[in-house]
Amino acid sequence: MIDPVLLRTDPETVRRSQRARGNDEGVVDAALAADAARRAALAEFESLRAEQKEFGGRVKAASKEEKPALIAEAQQLAASVKAAEARAREAEAALDEVAQRIENVVIDGVPVGGEENFVTLREIGVKPEFDFEPRDHLELGEMLGAIDMERGAKVSGARFYFLRGVGARLELALMNLALDRALAHGFTPLITPTLVKPEIMRGTGFLGEHADEVYHLPEQDLFLTGTSEVALAGYHADEIIDLAGGPLRYAGWSTCYRSEAGSHGKDTRGILRVHQFNKLEMFVYTTPEEAEAEHERLVGWQEEMLASLGLHYRVIDVAAGDLGSSAARKFDIEAWVPTQGTYRELTSTSNCTTFQSRRLGTRFRTESGKTTPVATLNGTLATTRWLVAILETHQRADGSVVVPEVLRPFMGGLEILSPEA
């Protein structure tokens, strides 16, 4: 939820953000009207309640003869207070409903436009070149006995798979490398729940425009998470956390589930776009003033990982119209996939400012003792999709794949993945 003070005092900034995202500006005026109605209803309720309190004193001090009439009047006043309280609650709910439709206010400098309007900030490394016809990751994975899509489909349906043998070892090596890096940067590791309550899913902004991409268990009214960001954002819901010692950093390791609604026929070969995958997600709680600097740090740690794996990549500043509802700014890192001749997203990292914490009630205490919403940030440090770029980048003519040096300690020293006989 956006800052109500910002909405009230600087609605043009909110309108500008809506325009940049390609969203309806009219919702801002609707929210302003709802906010005015809420404040008027609350003022009426508080005035009547004060009158009721003062009238109660008169009843107590009244003579025996006066009391019956005063009590009857007090009962009428109590009914008026109750009705005013109901109107105030209704006005609060109406404001909440319309305010929930306003996505996070984008940070100044975020590119305007849609998916194709990103800005490339930098390109790192050299695009791999081969003196043979490179194989795609699925052909390599099948030769290595690492990926089994056919049995995945047999067991679970389209876009499911088995990682087996060196494929399973490679993913675990990648995740463990990421975990080691996270620990070195002061992250506390968590293995998170992958089923969450509606209020947690809604609080993180995942039940808005893309709600159809989320798996729901209606009988239990629980949602399968598409990222551990959801559970990590809910970890400190309705709490006042201590940021006196600096940001709270968590690394959430979980299986993730996405229905990929509306993406049929797009990137369906192999493990690039699947319904289930594993991920290590960085999640940070910090002060709003420190959030942009922390965002840059998260990108830096992601780049360290990708560079150490020998991948060619670029960092992009995602355009406003391609941001999720909770992100005020997002940087994606895209690796070069040789057989596709293009970059594909491997990591995202978002600064959600105070949008999620306002919904989830997560605050910290300032030096003055006042409590205020924290800023939250999230970013991928490793996920199954990375295997696509690793296999294709480090392949050799005979179908073998060189294991990046940083992963070898996590694979028992294995240096080469060789095709099965």
N, C-alpha and C positions, 0 to 999 in steps of 0.2 A: 504494500500500500504506500502511496506517495505521502510526503509530509503535508498534513492538513494546513500548517502555517504557510508553507510555500504556495499551496493552492489558493489560500485566502489573500495573501499579500502580493503574490507575483503570478497571477494566472497566465500571463502572456508567455512566461517560460514554459509552463505546462503545455500551452497550446502549441508553442514552437516545437516541443518534443513530439507531440502527437503528429504534427505535420511531417517532421523528419521521418517518423516511423511509417507514415502513410495511413495513420489511424484517424478516426473521426474526432474533430475538434469540438463538436457539439457536446460531447460528454463532459467537457470541462465546465461549460455553462450549467449543465444539468447538475454537476457536483456542487458548484457554487450555490445554486438555488437550494439544493438539499442541505447544504451546510448551514445556510441562513435559516432554513426552516427548523433544523435541529437546534440551533442556538436559541431561536425564539421559543420553541417548545420547552427547552431546558430552563430558560429564564422564567417562563410561566410556572413551571413545576416548582422551582426553587422559591419563587415569590409566594406561592400558595402554601408551600411547606413552612416557610417562615411565619406566615400569617397563622397557620395552624398551631405552631409552637407558642406564639404569643397568645393566641386565644385559649390554649390549654392553661396558661397561667391565670387568665381571667376566670375560668371555670373553677379552678382550685380556690381562688380567693372569694368567690361569690357566696352570697348568703344561701341558706337552705331554700328560701322562696325563689331566688333567681335561678338556681341551678338547673331545674328541669328544662326551661326554655333555652338556656345556654347549651345544655347537653345536646338538645335537638339540633341547635344551630351548628354545634361542633360536629355532629354526625354528617350534616350536609356538607360541611367544609371538608371532612375526611373523604367523602365521596368525590368531591371536586379534585382533591389532591391525588387520589387514586386514578382518576380519569386523566389528569394532567401527566402523571407518571407514565401511563400507558401510551399517551400521545408522544411523550419524549422518547420512549423506547422504540416506537414505530418510526419516528423521525430519524433516530440513530440507525435503525436497520435500513431505512431507505437511503441514507447517506452511504452506509457501508456497501450496499448493493451497487450504487452507481460509481463509487470510488474504486471498487474492485475492477471496474472496466478500464481504468486508466493505468496503462503500463508505466514502468519505471521511467523517470525523467532522464533522458540521455545526457551524457556529459558533453560539455562544449568541446568541439573538435571532432566528434564522431562523424564519419562521412554520412551524407544524406543519400537516401535511395534504397534500392533493394539488393538482392543477393549478388548481382553483378557489379555493384558500385563500391565494393571494398577497395581499400588502399593498401598496396604492398609496401610494407615498412622496410623489409630487407630480405635478401636471398643469401643463404649460407651454403657453402660447399659446392661441389662440382657434380653436374648431372652424370650418372654412370653411363658409360658407353661400352658396347660389346662388339667383338669381331665375329659374333655368331648371332643367330636369331634367338632373342631371349624368350624364355617361357614365362607364362603368367604364374601367379602364386598358386593357383589351384593345380595346374599341371605339375608344378614342382612339388607341391604338397602330396599329390597322389604318387609321384615317383618315389618320394622319400618315405612313404607310408605315414605321413604326418597329418593329413587331412582326409576325412572320409565323409563326403557330403551325401553319398548314396545311402549309407546306413543311417545318417542323421535324418534324412527325409523319410526313410522307412519307419523309424522309431517315433519321430515327432512331427514330420511334415516339412514343407518347403522352408528353406532358410534356417534349418537346424543342421548341425554337423557334429562330428566327433573329431577332437584333436587326439591323436594317438601317437605312441612311441616318441620320436624326437619332437613331434609337434607339441605334445603335452609338456615335454621337458623344456622346450624353447619358451613357451608361454610362462611357465612357472619361473624360469630363469629371468625373464624380463620383469615379471612382477616382483621378484625378490630383489633384483637390482634397484628397481624403483623404490622399494621399501627401504633399502639401505640408504639411498639418497635422501629420502624423506626424513629418516631418523637423524641423518647428519645435519639436516636443516632445522631440527627442533620440532618435528611433527610427532604427535602421539598417535600410534597406530590403533585403528579400531576395525573390527570385523562387524559390519552393520547388519541390522535386519533388512530384509528385502521386501517385506510387507509392512505397509504403514497405514495409519488412519487417514480418513478423508481430510481432516483439518490440517494435518501435516503436509499432505500432498497439495492441498489448496494454498496453504501458507507459503510454500516455496514458489508458487506460480505455475505449477504444472497441470492445473485443471482449467486452463483458459482455452486459448485458440487451438492447442494441440492435444486436448483431452482425449481425442479419439485414438491417439497413439499409445495410450496407457492401458495396461491390462487391469481389469477390475474384477474382483471376486464379490459379486453382489450379495451372496448369502451371508458372508462375513463382513461385508462392507469394508474391505481392505483393498489396497492398491499395490501392485507389484512395481517396484521402483526401476526407473530407467537409468539411474545413477545413484551412488551412495550420497550424493549431495543432499538428497531429500531427507534421508535419515539423519545426516550430520547437521542439517539446518534445524531439525526438530530436537536434536540432542539437548540443547539448552533452552527450549521453548518455555516461556513463562518463568524465566529465571533472571536474576541480576548477577552478572558474571564479573569477575575481577580481572581487569585489564591493566592493573598497576604495573605488573611485571612485563608487559608487552602483549602482542597478539597471542590468542589461543589458536594453535595450528593442529589440525587433525588429518590423518591419512586414512581414508576409508577404503578397505578392500572388500569388494562384493561382486556377486553375479548381478547383471543388469538385464532388464527385459524391456523390449520395445516392439510394439505391434507393427511399426513402419507403415501405418495406414497411408494410402495415397501414393506409395512409392513402388507399386507393382511395375515390373519390367525395367526398373532402374537399378543398376549396380547389383543385380541378383546373382551374378556368377561368383562362386567362392564365398569367402568370409568377410567381404567388405561391408555388406549391409545385411545384418542377420537379426534374428529375434532375441538371441541370448548371447551374452559375452561377459567377460570378466574385466574389471577395471580397478585401478588404484587412483582414487580421487583425493586431491588436496582440498581442504576446506579451512577457511580462516575466519575468525572473529576478531575484529580490530576496531579502533576508533574511526569515525568518519573522516577525520583529518588525515589519517595515515593510510586510508584505503587505496588511493592511487599509487602511492609508492609501493605498497604491498602487491598490487596488481603487477607492477613491473618486475618485482622479485619472483613472482610465480612464473611469469613468462621466461625469465632467465633460467630458472631451475628446469623448466621443460626443455629449453634449448640445450642445456648441458646434457640432458639425457639423449636427445636426438643426435647431437653432434658426436657423442661418445659411441653411438651405434653406427656411425659412418653413413648417415642418411643425408641426402641433399634436401633442403627444405626452404620454405619462405614463411615469413610472419606477416599476417594481414590484420588490418584494423577493419572489423566487420561493420558494414553499413547499418544505419539505424533500423531500416525496414527488415533486416535479417536477424535482428536481436530477439532473443526470448523475452517474454514479458517482464521478467525480473531483472534483466541485465541493463545497466546504464552504459556499459562499454564492454566489448568482448574482443579479445585477440585470439585468432586461430593460427595454429601452425600446421602447414600442409607439406607433406613429404612428396617427393617426385616418385611416381610409379611408372617404371620404364615401359611396360607393355601397353599402358594406356596413354603414354605421352602427355601426361598432365599431372598436376598436383592434387593430392587428396588429403582431406583433413585427418590429422592424427590427434591433435589436442585442441581443446578450447579452454580459455580461462576468462571468467567474467567477474566484473566488479558489480555487485548487486546493491551497493550503497546500503541504505537502511530499509529498502523495500521489503525484504523477507522478514527482517527482525520486527518491523512494525506489525506485520500480520501475526507473527508467532510470539510476540511479547518478550523478546530477548533484549535486555538492557544492560548498561554498565553505569557505574557511579562516577561522575566527574569529580574534579578536585574540589569543587564547591559543595559536593555532596548530593547534587541533583542527579536523578536517574534519567537516562536518555537512550534511544535505540542505538545498537551497535551497527557497524557495517559488516557485511558478509561477502566473502569472495570464494570462488571455487575454480579448480583447474585440474585437468587430467595429467597424470604423471606416467601412466602406462595402461594400455588396453589391448585386447585381442587383435584389433584391426592393425596394430603395428606390425604384426607378422607379415602382412601383405607386402609392405615396403622392405622389410628385412630380407625376406626370401628373394624378392625380385632384384634388389640392389646387389646382393652378395652371391648371386648364382654364377655357376661356371658352365662351360659348354657341355659337359657330360651330365648335367642335371644335379650335380652336387652343389652345396651351398656352404660358403665359409661362415663360420660362427663368429660374430663380432667379438673382439678380444675381451671386452668388459663382461660378456655373458659367460665366457668359458669357465670361470670359477664356480658358477652356479649349475654347470652341466658336467661336472666331474672332469673338467679339463678337455672335453670334446672340442676339436677344432674344425672338423669338417662333417657336415651332414651328407651322407652318401645314399644314392638311390638303392632301394631294396632289389635284391636279385630277382 
